[in-house]
Amino acid sequence: MREAPESVTAEAMTTPNREIELKFLLDAAAAQAVLAALPPGETVVKDLVAIYYDTADHALSRAGFGLRVRRSAGKRVQTLKSALGEDGGRDEWDWPVTTDEPDLALLATTPAPVSPDTVLTPQFTVRSRRTIRLVQEGGGAIELVIDDAEVSAGNRRDAFLELELELMSGDPADLARLAERLSRVATLTPSSVTKAERGFALLR
């Protein structure tokens, strides 16, 4: 969920972040209950448009990678994500970019199966209204995100509400404690399905 800092150049983003998060599906009433259960704090709302790319034979997806260019408030970030690891985390590479087209050169230092001759094309689009809160839990800081999202591929659509809790600092046990606390006030359905997986499901 993190974006590349504006002060970091694209060339410098060669080391992945390790993203540790829990994800849940919920309905609108549960989303309101979750937000109401949080202590007072700043709420940020963003509109996001993400275009996901792959080769014609979905080589990136088959290798466990997802590649997108996401746009928000006139800024763009190119992101490569790995498959879910045994520790429940993913590697994530983020680069600030200036167009909706992915920059292949940025992927050269990653494990993604691409070369300078690889042809990547848009596969599907995800549009989201994102609500963000930073929550202190135990000794950790957790980014709480609720995405009101729709994946579109041609004339096919998949709309859903998703809660993500990402560990920004602290111990993974802090994530579990926050999730358990929120589950007392709202029905949360654990989910491991990514937005990329939803998009590729629409293409089948």
N, C-alpha and C positions, 0 to 999 in steps of 0.2 A: 504493500500500500504506500510505501514511502516514495517520494519523488526526489530526483537528483537536485541537490542544492544549486542555486543559481551561481554561486561562487566557484563551483567545480566545473572544470572544462570537460568536454566530451572525451578528450584524449586521456584524461586522468582516471576515468571510470573503468578501470580494468579489473578491479577486485570486487567480487560480488558481496552484497549484503546477505546475511543469513536471516531469512524471514521466518519467525516462529509465531504461529497464530492458531486460533480456534475459529471455526466458521459454523454458523447456524442459519437455518431458514426460519422465517417467522412471518406472521401476518401483520396488518397495519395496527391492530389493537395491541399486539405484543410489542411492536416497535415503540408505540407511545408509552407503554408501561415501562419499558427499559429506560427510555430517556427520563421519565418521571422519577425513576428510582435512583438516579445519579445525583451526587451532591452538586450544588451550584457551581457553574463554570462556563467558560466561553464555548459556544457552539458555532462551528463553521459549516456552511452549506455550500457545496460546489456542484456545478453541472459539468459532467465529463462525457466526452465522446472518444471511444477507443476503437481503432481499426486494427484487426488482427491479420497477420500475414503468414503465408506458408508457401511451399512449392506446390506444383500441380499434383504431386503424389503425396503431399502432406509429410514430407521427410522430417520437418521439425517436430511435428506432433508425434510421429511414430518414434522419434528419439527421446520423447519426454520433455520437449521444450515448447514454450509459448512465446510468441513475439508480437508485440503491439506497439503502436504509436498512439499516445493518448493526448487529447487536447482539452485544455481548461483555461478559461480567461485569457485566450490568445497565446498561451504558452504550450509547448509540446515536449513530451518526454518519450523517448524510445526505451522500452523495457523488454528484457529477455528473462524468462523464469524457467527454472528447472522443474523436474518432477518432484513430488513430495518425498522427502527422505525418511529413513527409519526413525529419526528423532522428531518427526512431525514438522520439520522445517523445509524451506526451499531456498535455493540460491537465487538471487535476483541481481541483475545488472541494470542500471539506469543511466541514461545519457540525455542531456538536453539537446534537442534538435530543432530545426527551423521549418521543416516541411512534414506533411503527412506520410511521405515515402520513407521507409526504413533505410538507414545508412549501413550497407554491408560491411564497410571498413571497420565499423565499431564492433562488429561481431568477431573480428579476426583473433582476438585474444581470449575468446570464450570457447567452451566445448561444443557449441552449436555446430551441426553438420552443414556448414555453408562455405562457399568459396567465392572469389571475385566474380565468377561466372554464374553463380546461382541466380535463378529468376524467382523472385517472390511476388505474389499477387495478393490483393485483398481477399479475405475469405468470408468475414462477417464483421458486423459492427455492434458494439455495446454502448448504449446510452444510459447514463445513471444520474440520478439526483442523490448526491452523497452528503450525509450528515456526519460530522466528525466531532468527537469529544476526547480530550485527554483525561484519563482517570488514574488516580493514585490508588494502588491496591497493595497492602502490605508494604514491602520496601521497594516495589516496582512501579514503573510508569507504563500504562497500557493505552494504546490508541484504539478507541471504540469507533467503529464505522458502521453506519446503516446505509446500505445501497438500495434504492428503489430503481431497479434496473430492467432493461429490456435488451435481449439479444436479437438481432435481425440478420437473416441470410436470405436474400431474394425476397420472396413473399412469405417466408416463415418467420414466426415470432415466438419468443419465450420470455415472458415477464415474470419477475420474482422479487421478493424482498429478502435481503441477506444481511446478517449481522456478522461482522468480523472483529475479533479481538486480537490485536497484534502487540506482542511484547516489545516495548521500546527500550526498557532497562529493567533489571531485576531478575528474579528467578521464574522459570516456567510455572512453578507452583502458584505464583500470583495470578496467572491466567486462569488456572483451574478454580481458584477461589472466587474470582470475579464472575466466572461463568456460572458457578454453583449459586452464587448470591442472586444473579439476575434470573436464573431459572426458577427461583421462588416466586417471582412476580410476573413472569411471562412464560408462555409455552415456546421453548426453543428446540428446534429439531436439528441435531448435529448433521453436518454436511461436509463431505470432502470433495464435492464436485466444483471444479473451477469454472469461471466464466468462459474460458477457452474450451473446456470440455462441453459446455452447453452449446457453444457455437458450432463445434464440429459435429455434435449430435444432430443439429438442424440440417447439416449438409448430407447426411446419410439418406 
